[in-house]
Amino acid sequence: MTPDELMNEACRLAIESVTNDWGGPFGAVIARDGEIVARGQNRVLLTGDITAHGEIEAIRKAVQVLNAEAPSISGAHRNDSTLELVPRPEGSPDRVPERARMLMGMEIYSSGAPCPMCMSAIYWSRLDAVYFASDLEATSRIGFDDAFQYEDFARPLGDRSIRIEQVRADLGAAAYAAWVDKSDKHPY
């Protein structure tokens, strides 16, 4: 499929979400080499899950497709499909020499510019590119304004709109030590 066709599909999914009362006008597709790996659409109103944004749904489905044989939480081993370790890209500020591949080699097409949550998931999933149809200003005009989040993230913790404070650093240190001391850890 061409980039135009991929964006058309993302926007079709967005319209379907609105028409079916599933959620806002947000749809996304993840593609590799012009082929759709997964589709997602906003389903916040359908599920009551505030994280059910189009991009998040597409990422979740892509991982399911690529890790079709992944064990359940009670499974005895880790599935290596998207977790295969790859070297740190040249010029990367990452301190770890290799990490899990995740969704490298793929792109996401979205009907709107991703919100902060979706952008974080996109970074963590290591998608190569993000393409969107409607920008943040257009998204704000229809009542989905994330500007306050971007502004709040830039403030010191004590000045944010949500109370954020560190408690029991000793307990967190024990969890971190378990990771640091693990000889066969798998960076992701």
QUIZIZI-V81330 format. One record per residue. N is the residue number from 0. RES is the residue in one letter. PSI is psi in whole degrees, -180 to 180 (* if undefined). OMEGA is omega in degrees with one decimal (* if undefined). Layout:
n=N res=RES psi=PSI omega=OMEGA
n=N res=RES psi=PSI omega=OMEGA
This chain:
n=0 res=M psi=150 omega=177.1
n=1 res=T psi=162 omega=175.3
n=2 res=P psi=-37 omega=178.6
n=3 res=D psi=-42 omega=178.7
n=4 res=E psi=-38 omega=178.0
n=5 res=L psi=-42 omega=178.0
n=6 res=M psi=-38 omega=177.4
n=7 res=N psi=-41 omega=179.2
n=8 res=E psi=-41 omega=177.6
n=9 res=A psi=-43 omega=-179.4
n=10 res=C psi=-33 omega=174.5
n=11 res=R psi=-44 omega=178.1
n=12 res=L psi=-37 omega=178.4
n=13 res=A psi=-46 omega=179.5
n=14 res=I psi=-41 omega=178.3
n=15 res=E psi=-40 omega=178.3
n=16 res=S psi=-44 omega=179.0
n=17 res=V psi=-49 omega=-177.1
n=18 res=T psi=-38 omega=-177.8
n=19 res=N psi=5 omega=-178.8
n=20 res=D psi=32 omega=178.4
n=21 res=W psi=-31 omega=-176.9
n=22 res=G psi=-164 omega=-178.3
n=23 res=G psi=176 omega=-174.5
n=24 res=P psi=62 omega=-176.5
n=25 res=F psi=120 omega=177.0
n=26 res=G psi=156 omega=-178.4
n=27 res=A psi=150 omega=171.0
n=28 res=V psi=144 omega=173.1
n=29 res=I psi=130 omega=-176.3
n=30 res=A psi=152 omega=172.9
n=31 res=R psi=122 omega=179.9
n=32 res=D psi=40 omega=176.5
n=33 res=G psi=2 omega=178.5
n=34 res=E psi=134 omega=179.7
n=35 res=I psi=126 omega=175.5
n=36 res=V psi=-38 omega=-177.6
n=37 res=A psi=154 omega=176.9
n=38 res=R psi=151 omega=175.4
n=39 res=G psi=152 omega=176.6
n=40 res=Q psi=155 omega=-178.2
n=41 res=N psi=127 omega=179.9
n=42 res=R psi=30 omega=-178.5
n=43 res=V psi=-47 omega=-178.8
n=44 res=L psi=-32 omega=179.4
n=45 res=L psi=-43 omega=-172.0
n=46 res=T psi=-22 omega=-172.3
n=47 res=G psi=5 omega=179.6
n=48 res=D psi=109 omega=-176.0
n=49 res=I psi=-18 omega=178.7
n=50 res=T psi=2 omega=-175.9
n=51 res=A psi=52 omega=175.7
n=52 res=H psi=158 omega=-177.7
n=53 res=G psi=-45 omega=-178.3
n=54 res=E psi=-42 omega=179.4
n=55 res=I psi=-44 omega=178.7
n=56 res=E psi=-40 omega=178.3
n=57 res=A psi=-42 omega=178.5
n=58 res=I psi=-46 omega=179.3
n=59 res=R psi=-43 omega=-179.4
n=60 res=K psi=-38 omega=178.1
n=61 res=A psi=-43 omega=178.8
n=62 res=V psi=-40 omega=177.9
n=63 res=Q psi=-42 omega=179.3
n=64 res=V psi=-46 omega=-175.8
n=65 res=L psi=-22 omega=179.8
n=66 res=N psi=49 omega=-174.4
n=67 res=A psi=-28 omega=-178.4
n=68 res=E psi=14 omega=-178.2
n=69 res=A psi=138 omega=178.8
n=70 res=P psi=162 omega=174.5
n=71 res=S psi=178 omega=-179.5
n=72 res=I psi=-28 omega=-179.4
n=73 res=S psi=0 omega=-179.7
n=74 res=G psi=156 omega=-172.9
n=75 res=A psi=-11 omega=-177.5
n=76 res=H psi=164 omega=-179.9
n=77 res=R psi=138 omega=174.8
n=78 res=N psi=131 omega=-174.9
n=79 res=D psi=6 omega=-175.5
n=80 res=S psi=-58 omega=178.0
n=81 res=T psi=-5 omega=-176.7
n=82 res=L psi=3 omega=176.2
n=83 res=E psi=133 omega=-178.6
n=84 res=L psi=137 omega=177.4
n=85 res=V psi=151 omega=-179.6
n=86 res=P psi=152 omega=175.6
n=87 res=R psi=132 omega=177.6
n=88 res=P psi=144 omega=179.1
n=89 res=E psi=135 omega=-179.9
n=90 res=G psi=-2 omega=-179.6
n=91 res=S psi=141 omega=176.6
n=92 res=P psi=-2 omega=-178.6
n=93 res=D psi=137 omega=-179.9
n=94 res=R psi=-16 omega=-176.9
n=95 res=V psi=132 omega=-175.1
n=96 res=P psi=-25 omega=176.3
n=97 res=E psi=151 omega=-179.9
n=98 res=R psi=171 omega=177.1
n=99 res=A psi=143 omega=-176.8
n=100 res=R psi=-36 omega=-176.5
n=101 res=M psi=-123 omega=-176.1
n=102 res=L psi=29 omega=176.2
n=103 res=M psi=146 omega=179.8
n=104 res=G psi=3 omega=-178.8
n=105 res=M psi=164 omega=-179.6
n=106 res=E psi=156 omega=175.3
n=107 res=I psi=136 omega=175.8
n=108 res=Y psi=128 omega=-175.4
n=109 res=S psi=146 omega=179.2
n=110 res=S psi=-24 omega=179.3
n=111 res=G psi=160 omega=176.6
n=112 res=A psi=129 omega=-176.7
n=113 res=P psi=143 omega=176.1
n=114 res=C psi=173 omega=180.0
n=115 res=P psi=-39 omega=178.8
n=116 res=M psi=-47 omega=-178.6
n=117 res=C psi=-40 omega=177.8
n=118 res=M psi=-39 omega=176.8
n=119 res=S psi=-45 omega=178.5
n=120 res=A psi=-37 omega=178.3
n=121 res=I psi=-45 omega=176.8
n=122 res=Y psi=-49 omega=-178.3
n=123 res=W psi=-34 omega=-178.4
n=124 res=S psi=-9 omega=176.7
n=125 res=R psi=33 omega=173.2
n=126 res=L psi=145 omega=-176.4
n=127 res=D psi=-30 omega=-174.6
n=128 res=A psi=154 omega=176.0
n=129 res=V psi=128 omega=175.2
n=130 res=Y psi=134 omega=-179.1
n=131 res=F psi=153 omega=-178.7
n=132 res=A psi=-52 omega=-177.9
n=133 res=S psi=135 omega=-177.2
n=134 res=D psi=178 omega=-177.6
n=135 res=L psi=-35 omega=179.3
n=136 res=E psi=-45 omega=178.2
n=137 res=A psi=-38 omega=179.2
n=138 res=T psi=-41 omega=177.7
n=139 res=S psi=-40 omega=-178.3
n=140 res=R psi=-25 omega=179.6
n=141 res=I psi=11 omega=172.1
n=142 res=G psi=8 omega=177.1
n=143 res=F psi=86 omega=-173.8
n=144 res=D psi=117 omega=-179.3
n=145 res=D psi=7 omega=-176.8
n=146 res=A psi=-39 omega=-178.8
n=147 res=F psi=-33 omega=178.8
n=148 res=Q psi=-46 omega=178.0
n=149 res=Y psi=-42 omega=179.8
n=150 res=E psi=-42 omega=-178.3
n=151 res=D psi=-39 omega=179.8
n=152 res=F psi=-29 omega=-177.6
n=153 res=A psi=-14 omega=-178.5
n=154 res=R psi=155 omega=172.2
n=155 res=P psi=152 omega=-175.8
n=156 res=L psi=-43 omega=-177.8
n=157 res=G psi=-14 omega=-178.2
n=158 res=D psi=5 omega=-177.2
n=159 res=R psi=163 omega=-176.3
n=160 res=S psi=-20 omega=176.1
n=161 res=I psi=136 omega=178.7
n=162 res=R psi=125 omega=178.9
n=163 res=I psi=122 omega=177.6
n=164 res=E psi=151 omega=178.0
n=165 res=Q psi=133 omega=174.5
n=166 res=V psi=144 omega=176.2
n=167 res=R psi=58 omega=176.9
n=168 res=A psi=-29 omega=179.2
n=169 res=D psi=-38 omega=179.0
n=170 res=L psi=-41 omega=176.4
n=171 res=G psi=-38 omega=179.6
n=172 res=A psi=-37 omega=178.4
n=173 res=A psi=-42 omega=177.9
n=174 res=A psi=-43 omega=178.6
n=175 res=Y psi=-39 omega=178.8
n=176 res=A psi=-36 omega=177.6
n=177 res=A psi=-39 omega=178.5
n=178 res=W psi=-48 omega=-178.3
n=179 res=V psi=-40 omega=-176.8
n=180 res=D psi=-11 omega=-178.2
n=181 res=K psi=117 omega=-174.6
n=182 res=S psi=-25 omega=-177.4
n=183 res=D psi=34 omega=-178.7
n=184 res=K psi=155 omega=-176.6
n=185 res=H psi=94 omega=-176.5
n=186 res=P psi=133 omega=176.5
n=187 res=Y psi=* omega=*
